Structure formats: structure tokens, C-alpha cells
């Protein structure tokens, strides 16, 4: 599984939340703002922009519950003992499109 070159996750070092944002299926969406929010506090952990390939990465992330916000999408992400991958298709017209591996 591709996690953007992240090292093996562990409780001390943290884990990663990564993904691919597409403008349409398979077409990268560069420069899109992706925001990570901790739950239940609703604290914004940080925001990043997708790279030229449409990829984003949050690292290190401690185990817990989060929301990943991309455009009009808000996706749940639970980090337990491994990295999390969430892919988003912005053309999904209001339906969540995500892949968690």
C-alpha cells in the first residue's frame, strides 16, 4: 500500500493520513486545500494543499478520531494502529467517494 513514503507507523512516532484528490475519476486535483480536524474538540490540526499529483499527507498524527475536509466533503478518519488513506473525487456531486485502505 502506498502511503507517500511514510515510515512505519508506531504509537511513539505517530501515523499518517494520506490520500489522492481528483477533479474527476483518475484526474489529479492539484492545489486543493485539505483540512484535518480533531474530534470531538473540533480543533483544526492543520491544512495542506494537494501537490501536483493530487496527493496530500498529514504526519505525524496520533491515534484518535478526525475529520478530513476537502471542498464540500467531510470524511471521517479513525487512526488506531496504522496509517489511513482517504481518496476523494470532487466530481462525485454530493456523494462521498472515499477509499480507506
N, C-alpha and C positions, 0 to 999 in steps of 0.2 A: 504494500500500500504506500502511495506517495504522500508524504507529509512535509513537502517543501524542504527536505534536508534537515528536519528537526532531529536532535539527538534522541536516544531512547528516553522516554519519559520516566520519571520516578517522583515519589512524594516530596523529596527534598528539593529537586530542581524544578518541578512543575511539569506541566503538559502543554500541548499546543492545540489551538483551534484554528483550522485552516480550511480553505475552500477555493472554489472557482466560481466567479460570477460571469454569467453570459448574457449578452444582449438578446440572443435567440439561441436555440439549441446548438451547442458546439462553437458559437462565435463569442470570443472573449469580449468583455466589457472593461477596458482599462479606465483608470481614474475614478472609479465608483467608490464613494465613502462607505465603509463598513464600520459599525459601532458595536462594541461589546459592553453589555450592561450586566452587572451582578444582581442576582435575585436572592432574597426578597427585598434588598435595600434600594433597588433601582439606581445604584451608583454606577455612573459611566466609568468603566475601566480604561477605555481608550478608543480612539478611532484611527483607522488606517485607510489608505486608498489602494485599490487593486493595482497591480503592476501592469505592464504592457501585455501580459498573457492572461489578465483577468484573475490572477491569484492574490489571495490575502493570507496573512498569518498573524495570530496573536500568540506570543510566547514570552515569558512563561505564564501559565495560567494555573492557579491552584484548584484542587478538586472543589466542586460546587455546582450550583445551578446558575445559568446565564441565559441571556437573550442576545442573539446576533441580529442586528438591524441593518438591512440593505434596502434602500429605496423604501417602498411601501410594505416590504416584507419584514416580519418579526418572527424569527425562528428560535425554538428552544434548543439549548445545548447543555447537556449534563456531563461534566467532566468527573470521572471516577478514578480509574487507574490506567488510562490510556489517552492518546491523542484523539481528537474528534475532528471529523471532516464534514463540512456542510457546503454543498454546492447550490447555487441559486440561479434560476433562469428568469431574468427580468421581464421576459415576454409572456410569462405564464398567466397574465391577465387576472390577477387577484387570487390565484390559487397558489398555495405553497408548493414549490418544487424544491425538494431537498434530497440529498443523498447522504446518509450517515454510514460511514464505514468504520 
